[in-house]
Amino acid sequence: MTGVSSGAGELLEVPAVPPRERGATRIADRVVAKVAAQAAREAAGPLHPDAERPHATVVVHHDTAHVRVHLEFDYPCDIGARCGRVRHQVVQRVRALVGMAVPEVAVQVERLHLAAEYGARQGRTR
């Protein structure tokens, strides 16, 4: 039993609830997807002005989240390094904020945007 004060100086006895009867917290897939998308935005670095913001889709099974992040990058850039940073950040943020393991983060680069200064140096116009 646990004692709780009623505010008037008297102690009320409250029965303790066993852990199996306390219930469970379920975090919706869309919440995990929003956390993953925000983490991807943080890690992706500056985006091309025409690029859409990163978004994520998630499948949650028990305490495990499988994440797919959709990104657009400017070109030229080190795509592999940027995708690696995104994977790392998504795993860390989902684990810290939601408490789920993330064994898989698939990064899908939807589009590459030619950087304006690169196109100008190459003699190209848009």
N, C-alpha and C positions, 0 to 999 in steps of 0.2 A: 504494500500500500504506500501511497505517496501522500505527503501532507501538503495542503494548499491553504493559504491564508484567505479568509473571507473579507479582509480589509478592516474588520472590527476587532482585530486582535485574537480571534479564535481560529483554531486550526481544524480544517475539514479533512476527513480521510477520503481520498479518491482511489478506487481500485486501479492497479496497474493493468494495462492491456497487453496481452502477450503479442510478440512480434508478428506472428502469423495472422493475427486478427486486426492489425493496424491498417491494412490496405496496401496499395502499391501506387506508385506514381508512374504514369504512362506519358511519355513525351511524343507528341505527334510527329510524323515524318516531315511535315511542312516546316515545323519549328527547326528540326535538325537541318533541313535544306537551307533555311534562312541563315543559320549560323555558318554553314559551309560556304554559302555564297558570299557572305561578309568577309570571311577569312580569305577567300579567293581574291576579293577586291583589294584587301590589304596587301596580299603577297604579289599580286600581278604587276604592281608598279604603275606608272603613268600609262594611260590608254590613249589611243588615237581618238581625236574628237568625234569621229563618225562611228566609233565602236560602241556596241551595246554593252551594258554592264554585265559582268559575269553572273550566271545563275546556276543553280545546282538542282539535281534530282537525287533523291535518297530512297533506299529500301532499308527498313529497319527490321531486324529479326532478333528478338530478345534484347540483349544489350550490345548489339553489334550493328553498325551502320555501314552500308555499302554506298559510296558516294560517286556521282558523276558530275563533273563541273564543266560547263560550257563557257569558252572564252573567245575573245577576239584580240589579236595582237597587231602591233605595227610591224612593218617589215622594212629593213632587216633588223633582226634581233636574235639573241641566243634563245631559241624556242625551248630547247631542252632544259636549260638552266631555269628559265622562268616557270616552266611546268613543274620542275622539281621543287622550287620554292612554294608554289601553290599547293602541291601535295603535302609537303611538310607542314605548312601553316594550317591547312584544313584538318589534318590529323590532330595537331596540337590543340587547336581551338575547340573542336568537337569533343575531344577527350576532357578538356578543362571545364568547358561550360555545360556540357550535357552529360558527361560521365559515361560515354559509350566508346567502345573500341572501334577503330576504323581500320580494318585490314586491307581495304582496297579504296583507292581514289583514282578514278579514271578521269583524265583531263582530255577534253575534246576541244581542239582548236577549230572553231567554226569558220573563221575568216582571217585573212591577213590583209592589213591596210598598208599600202605603200606610203612610207614617210615622205612628206612633201619635199624636204630638202634632199632626200636621196633621189627622188624622181627628177628634180631640177638639175642635179649634178650629172645625171645620166642623159640629159637632154629630152626627157619625157615630159609630157603635159597630160593633165587629166581632163 
